[in-house]
Amino acid sequence: MARPVRVLISKIGLDGHDRGAKLIVRNLRDAGMEVIYTGLWQTPAATVQAALQEDCDVLGVSLLSAAHMTVMPEVLRLAREAGIGEMPAVVGGIIPEQDKEPLRAMGCAGVFNPGTPMAGIVETLNALAITYRQKRSSGVISDLRHPVQLAQAITAIAEGKRSRIEAALGSLPKRSGFRVGVTGSPGVGKSTFIGKLARQLRERGRRVAVVAVDPSSPITGGSLLGDRLRMMSADPDDGLYVRSLASSGQAGGLAPHVDEIIDLLIAVGFEVVLTETVGAGQNDVDVRKVAAEVLLLVMPGAGDSVQFDKAGVVEIATGFVVNKADLPGADKTIKELRDSVHDGRPVWSVSALRSEGLEPLCDWIEQRIPS
């Protein structure tokens, strides 16, 4: 196939751990798939919206709470109502043998339990993905304002098939939006920061889109697209659009065609597009090509003033965020950063985990949204 299979794995319900789900996610990644993992305590509604926005080939639900006969009918119903009823949905968990046929009869395309061999799961998902893609390959993308067709349009762009949507693009009015890049080293808290920032912008009535890039395996081509799990909420929000992308071997911190995807999201009415790079090194600077402003996230203890004077990603940042500012050493890092930046670029102190310090950033962004 032209691109890796995209599978969403959602842990629905009140299960207290996700060790089994994470094992499945890693194995699917190692089988060369792009796996969007939404994490614990998801709802059927949030799961279906995630599968729609991500334009998945397979929607997977992991359950250990014996709630499969209650949860799966709701997931399937919501998928039909959202316009993705043909997307194959599979379920895994501690499922009694007598429940397997009723689950299949209600529309589950695959039913797995702890005894199902991993090779069998991979084979089933690959087959389901092939069939689903064949059904959609001839579909016309004509209304980019429709959530399902917007998701499919992003996929077409990511595959280098922009011609499929040129006519639909021509029917959209010209719009301007604000492009913000968010970069920083692995573990600095980019996804949590973006999730909290996006929510606060939504509270101000702004339509926000997020493009989140994670690295692809240089060995298998698979990816764990895990940024979304820190941006999910129980209640779906049509004014917040999140799309996960794999880097597909592209250097520089982004994925292929990100600039075109950002343009599309602005064209359909999102006022702010936040683009999250992979965990970046000093030389990963491509985000400056697709964003009007670039926020570099650092954390307490990230380095001294010499580090902040180096060339590369520090140079292309137009603003700095000291995240995890509730941790020891934050004041020292903020001081060293401000002492190193002599050109007026702003420095903000933020604790995304505690939702502290985000209001000034929201003000800064709103001042820059084109009217």
Secondary structure by P-SEA (a helix, b strand, c coil): ccccbbbbbbbcccccccaaaaaaaaaaaaaccbbbbbcccccaaaaaaaaaaacccbbbbbbccccccccaaaaaaaaaaacccccbbbbbccccccaaaaaaaacccccccccccaaaaaaaaaaaaaaaaaaaccccccccccaaaaaaaaaaaaaccccccaaaaaaccbbbbbbbbbbbcccccaaaaaaaaaaaaaaabbbbbbbbbbbccccccccccccccccccccccccbbbbbbbccccccccccaaaaaaaaaaaacccbbbbbccccccccccccccccbbbbbbccccccccccccccccccccbbbbccccccaaaaaaaaaaaacccbbbbbbbcccccccaaaaaaaaaaaccc
